[in-house]
Amino acid sequence: MRILHITDTYLPRLGGIELHVSDLARRQSAAGHDVVVATAERPAPPCSLGLGAEPRVEYFRGGANASALAVTLAPLLVEFRPDVVHAHLSVGSPFAWAALRVTAGTPVVVSMHSLLPRSSALVRAGIRAVRLPTERLHFTAVSSVAAARLQAALPAGKTVHVLHNGIDQAAWQVAHEDAPELRILSVGRLVARKRPLVLVEALAQLHALAPGLRWSATLIGDGSQRRRVLDAVRAYGLTDRVDLPGALSRGQIRGHLASSDVFVAPATLESFGIAALEARCAGVPVVGMAASGVTEFVTHEVDGLLAHTDADLARSLLRIAAEPSLVAAMRRHSASTAVAMDWATVLQEHDLVYRECSDSCQELSLESDRAHRIAARPRGARLARSPRLLRGHVRT
């Protein structure tokens, strides 16, 4: 199958979409598919995961200007002739929006990687504003939470399927290293959407709730709020407890998971949470928000704790420190229970959705051709096809 992925951002930028599209494209290539990634962000030099074939990456200019994008993207569509186009969208994806408007005639799968606003009217207005051709798109989302938000805004009859992000669970299993203190880990971009300042405040509350508790925290990642996070850490007097090493490689993150007791995912607008899933596979209990996409793989008191409010974050961390038997049970469960997002399953799910999309596109094409043929017939010829209609016409 020839698969064209469309994404506004790609490696070397690090984030959920970038890592997922890169992993998905590489594994599809290794499975024998012919894969191209079209992106508006200049790609990094190839870096092999040891999976065999690497996808071809094409860099395009054009942004939200559909006319300009059509000129640059059209040659690739003609030359590559994709069997399916898979567009990866977040709340802001001008390149993908424009690309979707110039891919008529090709089966198109759209994956929503963000949690949309709860207001379906607002989302519908946004869909109209960017002129998404919803009638010919096959919609998916990375979690049930994300799918429900999108489903509420789509026309009646449109179904949103769940296409999970994937993970190599075995690659994230680690041997845990014990320590005399509670070691807290968080991995994510330091941007407002990920709420790193809320996490720092929760750490300050933990310190106030249990001043005698020995703990340390490592916040891996970089972003526009790094300076504000550093200032907050200093303001709360936590500089000797909180470390901000910046963005790290997957191997380095895996090492931190081996020496961590709890992983914190403070974002409420987290549609999935790849970093939290990696922690879950490493056997590290996850503290996340109950309204976020981490609920796709974290069950309260089974492999983590789910907070309903920001104040619950600090209380959940304190509970992790105070209930070692609960932590041990959660670790045992994570070590013995596979997640449903292993790559073998996720690739099969993608293949199935691609086939459904292709079949649906063919049916729509046949219906359209049939309608055009009927419309092109002379009026008398069209009426003659139906004696009942013809008789009615004569009586009139």
Secondary structure, 3 states (H helix, E strand, C coil): CEEEEEECCCCCCCCHHHHHHHHHHHHHHHCCCEEEEEECCCCCCCCCCCCCCCCEEEECCCCCCHHHHHHHHHHHHHHHCCCEEEEEECCCCHHHHHHHCCCCCCCEEEEECCCCCCCHHHHHHHHHHCCCCHHHEEEEECCHHHHHHHHCCCCCCCCCEECCCCECHHHHCCCCCCCCCEEEEEECCCCHHHCHHHHHHHHHHHHHHCCCCCEEEEEECCCCCHHHHHHHHHHCCCCCCEEEEECCCHHHHHHHHHCCCEEEECCCCCCCCHHHHHHHHCCCCEEEECCCHHHHCCCECCCEEEECCHHHHHHHHHHHHHCHHHHHHHHHHHHHCCCCCEHHHHHHHHHHHHHHHHHHHHHHHHHHHHHHHHHHCCHHHHHHCCHHHHHHHHHC
